[in-house]
């Protein structure tokens, strides 16, 4: 009887130890994820606001958190400066955006090479209401800047955080820059507690009608940055997850 009680106590102690370990590890993971979420919000910029963006038919929508360290720049951006586009799962960005621009004309750029920064924003999708199956979404930027704004403009698009061990994120990039050069860079975090790892160093030029795709698994979060001049939507970026 004494041996039985000893074995019972030992078994319960082991079970209790593993239960507590799982509990604390779970709490630890949640705490790390929360810290990471707070960090991302800080990365979005000092000034932030939420925008609800609908597709052309007003049937689908996303809520976006957008930020900038410049209040005047943030004020320029409204829901009208994003287009929510739905495309078929098997469509490529080239299918959607490719043009017949003459490449010799496309390379005849007329712009300065100043390193001056004109404006910068960052954003992430907070929620989606998509009422269509077998579709992907693209959040197109329609910059509010006018032609008088000189210097480079930047934007950073963050994917949604996901702690799943098999979570896959793909960044698809398409060059739509017949008149202005476009550049991009991509980084990701494998886990919630990871630092940013570089997939494509800033700044890689993407030519007109050129495509690129970058995939990571597992991927907790990915960010894709674009650099362009003026009002030109010179780099199309889709985050597929």
C-alpha positions as CSV (number, residue, x, y, z in Angstrom):
1,X,0.0,0.0,0.0
2,X,2.9,2.3,0.9
3,X,4.5,1.7,-2.5
4,X,1.2,2.4,-4.3
5,X,0.8,5.7,-2.6
6,X,4.4,6.6,-3.4
7,X,3.9,5.8,-7.1
8,X,0.6,7.7,-7.1
9,X,2.2,10.8,-5.6
10,X,5.1,10.6,-8.1
11,X,2.7,10.2,-11.0
12,X,0.6,13.2,-10.0
13,X,3.7,15.2,-9.4
14,X,5.0,14.5,-13.0
15,X,1.5,15.2,-14.5
16,X,1.3,18.4,-12.5
17,X,4.8,19.5,-13.6
18,X,4.0,19.0,-17.3
19,X,0.6,20.7,-16.9
20,X,2.2,23.7,-15.3
21,X,5.0,23.8,-17.9
22,X,2.4,23.8,-20.7
23,X,0.5,26.5,-18.9
24,X,3.4,28.8,-18.4
25,X,4.8,28.1,-21.9
26,X,1.4,29.0,-23.3
27,X,1.3,32.2,-21.2
28,X,4.8,33.0,-22.3
29,X,4.0,32.5,-26.0
30,X,0.9,34.8,-25.6
31,X,3.0,37.4,-23.8
32,X,5.7,37.3,-26.5
33,X,3.0,37.6,-29.2
34,X,1.4,40.6,-27.4
35,X,4.8,42.3,-27.1
36,X,5.4,41.7,-30.8
37,X,1.9,43.2,-31.7
38,X,2.8,46.3,-29.6
39,X,6.1,46.5,-31.4
40,X,4.5,46.3,-34.8
41,X,2.1,49.1,-33.8
42,X,5.1,51.2,-32.8
43,X,6.7,50.5,-36.2
44,X,3.7,51.8,-38.0
45,X,4.6,55.3,-36.8
46,X,3.8,57.9,-34.2
47,X,0.5,58.8,-35.7
48,X,-2.1,56.2,-36.6
49,X,-5.7,55.8,-37.8
50,X,-8.0,53.0,-39.0
51,X,-9.5,53.0,-42.5
52,X,-12.3,50.8,-43.8
53,X,-11.8,50.0,-47.5
54,X,-14.4,48.5,-49.8
55,X,-14.0,46.9,-53.2
56,X,-15.6,48.4,-56.3
57,X,-18.9,46.7,-55.8
58,X,-19.0,47.6,-52.0
59,X,-19.5,43.9,-51.3
60,X,-16.1,43.1,-49.7
61,X,-14.0,45.2,-47.2
62,X,-10.9,45.3,-45.1
63,X,-10.0,47.4,-42.1
64,X,-6.5,48.8,-42.2
65,X,-4.4,50.4,-39.5
66,X,-2.2,53.0,-41.2
67,X,0.5,55.0,-39.6
68,X,3.3,57.6,-40.2
69,X,5.7,59.6,-38.2
70,X,4.5,62.7,-40.0
71,X,0.9,63.8,-39.1
72,X,0.5,65.8,-42.3
73,X,1.4,62.8,-44.4
74,X,-1.0,60.6,-42.5
75,X,-3.8,63.1,-43.0
76,X,-3.4,62.9,-46.8
77,X,-4.3,59.2,-46.7
78,X,-7.9,58.2,-46.7
79,X,-9.9,55.1,-47.8
80,X,-9.9,56.6,-51.3
81,X,-6.2,56.1,-51.5
82,X,-6.5,52.3,-51.5
83,X,-8.2,50.1,-54.0
84,X,-9.4,46.7,-52.8
85,X,-9.1,44.3,-55.7
86,X,-10.2,40.6,-55.8
87,X,-8.5,38.3,-58.3
88,X,-8.9,34.6,-59.0
89,X,-6.7,32.2,-57.0
90,X,-4.9,31.1,-60.2
91,X,-4.2,34.6,-61.6
92,X,-0.8,36.1,-61.5
93,X,0.0,39.8,-61.0
94,X,1.2,39.8,-64.6
95,X,-2.2,38.6,-65.8
96,X,-3.8,41.5,-64.0
97,X,-1.4,44.3,-64.5
98,X,0.9,43.6,-67.5
99,X,0.9,46.4,-70.2
100,X,2.3,46.7,-73.7
101,X,4.6,49.5,-72.9
102,X,7.6,50.0,-75.2
103,X,10.6,49.0,-73.1
104,X,12.8,51.6,-74.7
105,X,10.3,54.3,-73.6
106,X,9.8,52.6,-70.3
107,X,13.5,53.0,-69.5
108,X,13.6,56.7,-70.5
109,X,13.1,57.9,-66.9
110,X,12.8,61.6,-66.1
111,X,13.5,62.0,-62.4
112,X,16.1,63.2,-60.0
113,X,18.3,60.9,-57.9
114,X,17.9,62.7,-54.7
115,X,18.0,60.7,-51.5
116,X,15.6,63.1,-49.9
117,X,12.5,61.4,-48.3
118,X,9.2,62.9,-49.3
119,X,6.8,60.8,-47.4
120,X,6.5,57.4,-45.6
121,X,3.5,55.3,-44.4
122,X,3.1,51.8,-43.0
123,X,0.0,49.7,-42.6
124,X,-1.4,46.3,-41.7
125,X,-4.8,44.7,-42.2
126,X,-6.7,44.3,-39.0
127,X,-9.8,42.5,-40.3
128,X,-11.3,41.2,-43.5
129,X,-14.9,40.8,-44.7
130,X,-14.6,38.9,-47.9
131,X,-17.8,37.4,-49.3
132,X,-16.3,35.6,-52.3
133,X,-14.7,32.2,-52.5
134,X,-11.6,31.1,-54.4
135,X,-10.3,34.7,-54.5
136,X,-7.2,36.6,-53.4
137,X,-7.1,40.2,-52.4
138,X,-4.8,42.9,-53.4
139,X,-4.7,46.3,-51.6
140,X,-3.5,48.8,-54.2
141,X,-2.1,52.1,-53.1
142,X,-3.2,55.3,-54.8
143,X,-0.7,57.8,-53.5
144,X,-2.3,61.2,-52.6
145,X,0.9,63.1,-53.4
146,X,1.1,65.6,-56.2
147,X,3.8,66.1,-58.8
148,X,5.3,68.9,-56.9
149,X,6.4,66.6,-54.1
150,X,10.1,65.8,-54.7
151,X,12.1,63.0,-53.2
152,X,11.4,59.3,-52.6
153,X,8.1,58.0,-51.1
154,X,8.0,54.8,-49.1
155,X,5.4,52.5,-47.9
156,X,5.5,49.3,-45.8
157,X,2.8,46.6,-45.9
158,X,2.8,44.1,-42.9
159,X,1.1,40.7,-43.1
160,X,-1.2,39.5,-40.4
161,X,0.5,37.8,-37.5
162,X,0.0,34.0,-37.2
163,X,1.7,31.6,-34.8
164,X,0.8,28.4,-36.6
165,X,3.8,26.2,-37.3
166,X,2.8,25.7,-40.9
167,X,1.7,29.2,-41.6
168,X,2.9,30.3,-45.1
169,X,3.2,33.9,-46.4
170,X,4.1,34.9,-49.9
171,X,4.9,38.3,-51.2
172,X,4.2,38.8,-54.9
173,X,5.7,41.9,-56.5
174,X,5.0,43.4,-60.0
175,X,6.8,46.3,-61.6
176,X,4.4,48.8,-63.1
177,X,6.9,51.6,-63.7
178,X,7.0,52.6,-67.3
179,X,8.0,56.2,-66.4
180,X,9.4,56.0,-62.8
181,X,11.7,53.6,-61.3
182,X,10.4,51.3,-58.5
183,X,12.2,49.4,-55.8
184,X,11.3,47.0,-53.0
185,X,12.6,45.0,-50.0
186,X,11.2,42.1,-48.0
187,X,11.8,40.9,-44.4
188,X,10.1,38.3,-42.2
189,X,9.9,36.9,-38.7
190,X,9.8,33.1,-38.5
191,X,8.4,33.1,-35.0
192,X,6.8,35.7,-32.7
193,X,10.0,36.0,-30.8
194,X,12.3,36.2,-33.8
195,X,14.1,39.2,-35.1
196,X,13.5,40.5,-38.7
197,X,15.4,38.4,-41.3
198,X,16.1,39.9,-44.7
199,X,14.8,38.1,-47.8
200,X,15.4,40.9,-50.3
201,X,17.7,43.7,-49.3
202,X,16.6,47.3,-49.7
203,X,16.5,48.4,-52.4
204,X,16.1,46.0,-55.2
205,X,14.9,47.5,-58.5
206,X,12.0,45.8,-60.2
207,X,11.6,46.7,-63.9
208,X,8.4,47.4,-65.8
209,X,6.3,44.2,-66.3
210,X,8.8,42.2,-64.2
211,X,7.5,39.8,-61.5
212,X,9.0,38.4,-58.3
213,X,7.7,36.1,-55.6
214,X,9.1,35.3,-52.1
215,X,7.6,32.6,-49.8
216,X,8.5,31.5,-46.2
217,X,7.1,28.7,-44.0
218,X,6.7,28.9,-41.1
219,X,6.2,32.7,-41.1
220,X,4.9,34.6,-38.2
221,X,4.9,37.9,-40.0
222,X,6.3,39.4,-43.2
223,X,6.7,43.0,-44.3
224,X,7.2,44.3,-47.9
225,X,8.5,47.8,-48.5
226,X,8.3,49.8,-51.7
227,X,10.1,52.9,-52.8
228,X,8.9,55.2,-55.6
229,X,8.8,58.7,-56.9
230,X,5.8,61.1,-57.3
231,X,2.3,59.8,-57.8
232,X,3.3,56.7,-59.7
233,X,2.0,53.4,-58.4
234,X,5.2,51.9,-59.6
235,X,5.4,48.7,-57.6
236,X,2.4,46.4,-57.0
237,X,2.8,44.3,-53.8
238,X,0.4,41.5,-52.8
239,X,0.8,39.6,-49.5
240,X,-0.7,36.2,-50.0
241,X,-1.4,34.2,-46.8
